[in-house]
Amino acid sequence: MRKVRWRARAVLDRTVPVELGEPSRLTVFGRLAAVPARAVLEAPNGRRIEVRAPGATARTTEVRWDDTSERLLVGVWCGTPPLRLELPLKFPLPELAWFASFHLPGFAGDLARVSVERGLISLVVPRMGSAHSTAIVASKSDEGPSHRDHGGPPAIPVAVPDVLDAQAA
């Protein structure tokens, strides 16, 4: 009789770095990707964005801040993200499963904190020059064009107190 040992799942680093610069590969491959459900939470000192992308892990998630357009782009790749794209492209082509874009004027997207757990991507984006606050005061979405323009689901407002301060601790 064979004994089966159950191992506790190791706690992995679930943080994702925010890359700076031109988001060309995300925008090119994002045209064919699915649009995930999003929730945007407002606070005086920043914004918390939750993106529901089933199958997302820290290894397959890419977050990029474009300073010129003040846009935060989130992409989830099928498998490992490509290190660089060289022409001509070789098979199999890289595929982006999920893609979301958020227009965030007045925010420091390069300082965003990103974590992924069980397909939920949590982004905490501070306002430029903000101090820590103790509560979220409103639930409002402002990620740019309407969901009807992208064919995706609407942003779902969720009220969660002390979200930004709990993340900072």
Order of alpha helices (4+ residues) and beta strands (2+ residues): beta-beta-alpha-beta-beta-beta-beta-beta-beta-beta-alpha-alpha
